[in-house]
Amino acid sequence: MSTPRSRLAPGTDADRAARVALTWLAEPGNRTVWSMVETHGAPETVERLMRGAIPDGALQASVLARATDFDPGRMAAETLHRADQLGARIVVPADDEWPRRVDSLAVLELDTPGLINVNVRPPLCIWVRGSWPLGPALERSVAVVGARAATGYGKQVTGDIAYGLAERGWTVVSGGAFGIDAAAHRAALAAGGLTVAVLACGVDRPYPAGNAAMFERIAETGLLISEWPPGAEPLRHRFLIRNRVIAAATTGTVVVEAAARSGAIQTMNRVLALRRPAMVVPGPVTSAMSVGCHELLRGNPGATLVTGLPQVLETVGRMGEYYAEAPRGPEHRRDALDEESALVLEAVPPKGAARPEELATRAGLALRTVLRRLSLLELSGLVERRDDGFALPRPASPSGDSPPGASPGGSPGASPGASSGREAAR
Amino acid sequence: MSTPRSRLAPGTDADRAARVALTWLAEPGNRTVWSMVETHGAPETVERLMRGAIPDGALQASVLARATDFDPGRMAAETLHRADQLGARIVVPADDEWPRRVDSLAVLELDTPGLINVNVRPPLCIWVRGSWPLGPALERSVAVVGARAATGYGKQVTGDIAYGLAERGWTVVSGGAFGIDAAAHRAALAAGGLTVAVLACGVDRPYPAGNAAMFERIAETGLLISEWPPGAEPLRHRFLIRNRVIAAATTGTVVVEAAARSGAIQTMNRVLALRRPAMVVPGPVTSAMSVGCHELLRGNPGATLVTGLPQVLETVGRMGEYYAEAPRGPEHRRDALDEESALVLEAVPPKGAARPEELATRAGLALRTVLRRLSLLELSGLVERRDDGFALPRPASPSGDSPPGASPGGSPGASPGASSGREAAR
């Protein structure tokens, strides 16, 4: 890490490195590992796993298989270095940009027995490619998921919903698969909105390769995220483990088309178990790609039939209001800044703009730290991105033609911070 | 009437004639008229209406307009004569074949205000064209309703459901409109099943004329029924009044396609208010013809999404079991016969067949009475229709190749009496 820290508390480099090592030693979401980290912290959990002090036979066996010739410290350092080289960062629970909603997985209990029920706990860390701070990006987000073998109907409906969500400042979240997933991302990109692909492999090798160009566009303007470290393979069971993050990280989830007993149905069962808005698009009863959707609607009183964007907005809008923080004025937000962000903000000149390199020098912080904090400050409307660098926002003009970012909370239907930041970024 | 009766109780000719007159004086289902008949009987209600003793201003005005130059006795006699000529009969609550389920309209209360809420009570009488006894025909029945401007998708799904229902011994019930209604009847006819068209005009002039050939086929093998006397016009508001009978007379109702705020939706609201199975087929959210269906599913926890025949059967099957009478053996059923039916049955020779004319002579009954009783006896499996007349059923053969009608209750999934009768009629 480029910002040296000394404490051995969560959020320190030791904590980060240990969490990275843990994702090599066990699959993300593992109940036992997560509980051990909660009790002992990540570094001691690595130590215990390495010496075989594991209160779980199955985990013990799998860790043993992976731990041969394994040096946790070296592995973590190598992984973090590799991530740094490809412009990826790691986000841990102690970070400001940690997406808080995933913590609700801490208490998730599923009826379904079997292996998949073992990996349901919150992520230990999330790898991110893209400049948006993760938490704020997911604050007002809707997952749009569904079948790989989607029909023209399904893709059309997905496109309409995702485009409309993106246009209205909602982040679109999906996997990276062909079919509904890709249709959702493409529509959000087309709308100039923010889209997040949650992968089941390293963010350096988004899968499937056929969507490579799309993944590059997402990395440029949105986020590619994964619980697995760079280099991790898209193993079959990882998609099911990944699905709980899609369900937990978003305000609500829409399934557009899904075959019976498909991955999308499994995601929806997580959404229902989390008591999040579970929205289901019906389709022709003659279509195999709608069978799963109709089963969900028949079997779950908690599932909501939605026929398009207005009903999706109505459903998540209520929840959005419920979850959204109360609007805060700029002074208030400035007061709530962490130390690093406050240093960066103080480094921004009162007039004109400054490039990140200049700000790093003035603030005495590493460039990567400055870039990350600038993203957050921009999202909060406290700084503004211009052609020649970052500047303080222009004061709101009384004629109402204030530039985006200068009047937080002014965009109807979007949360204050997010909307101003997003508009400024376009 | 061809069978003279002397008592002045319900079911007598005076009662029948009065009910006919009442359907000329007020629209069927009128709350006030129905309550007056309940309290005073039909003949006295006619008398009170004619002399203006009406506890309801709106009804008083409309009766006054209709009662000018109106002779109830003559009108009833003429109507009954006309019906007789075209082979239609009148069924009143005192008749064995009265469909008991419609009586649940006696307590129906609707949230919807306005004129339509005035005409929600049970029918005073039902005109029938076709040889099946009405009540048994409707005992195990499913209404399949929907849009006139149905899509190919809607007609296909309707056809699949109606054909399968008919094939399994369920009576299909619908209106007479183009689109879903016609698709339902045609599929039931194609399956050789029993189908009932509930009209909003006289059974002598089924509407629309474009379905005339279909109506003739229904009259031959199924039933054309109406609350309005022969000659009555298909006025616009009558379709909405008629819909409550479709909802109330059947085990459950399926809506396949329906535009927003359409007649089919109104029917489903009656079904829901009656707490009958209200089954809704979803469709593409891009189709205007599925908008009403999706609204029903979103707005009513009592509505059940069904994707095809198996789920329709599962839904009404439960109710069917609930409503179905316990299976009874032939002796038992013979004991329960009314006097006329017993006379007809005794007239059937122990060997060979007899034509209805012969049976009428032997039993000392009018031909029409004999024909009606024969239909009931056939349905119960107590007589068998053959090319040369009616005969006692052949005893069940131990090899299992017994002729249809000889082993009541042997058809899986159908109620004993109905199934044997229907098979015998093929």
Contacts between the chains, C-beta under 8 A, distances in Angstrom:
chain1	res1	chain2	res2	distance
A	153	B	284	5.8
A	153	B	286	6.8
A	156	B	286	7.0
A	157	B	285	6.0
A	157	B	286	6.9
A	281	B	285	5.9
A	282	B	282	3.5
A	282	B	283	7.1
A	282	B	285	6.6
A	282	B	290	7.8
A	282	B	294	6.5
A	282	B	297	7.7
A	282	B	305	7.5
A	283	B	282	7.1
A	283	B	283	7.5
A	283	B	284	5.9
A	283	B	285	7.5
A	284	B	153	5.8
A	284	B	283	5.9
A	284	B	284	5.6
A	285	B	157	6.0
A	285	B	281	5.9
A	285	B	282	6.6
A	285	B	283	7.4
A	285	B	307	4.0
A	285	B	308	5.8
A	286	B	153	6.8
A	286	B	156	6.9
A	286	B	157	6.9
A	290	B	282	7.9
A	291	B	307	7.4
A	294	B	282	6.5
A	294	B	305	6.0
A	294	B	307	5.0
A	297	B	282	7.7
A	297	B	297	7.2
A	297	B	305	5.1
A	298	B	304	7.5
A	298	B	305	5.3
A	298	B	311	7.6
A	301	B	301	7.0
A	304	B	298	7.5
A	305	B	282	7.5
A	305	B	294	6.0
A	305	B	297	5.1
A	305	B	298	5.3
A	305	B	305	7.8
A	307	B	285	4.0
A	307	B	291	7.5
A	307	B	294	5.0
A	308	B	285	5.8
A	311	B	298	7.6
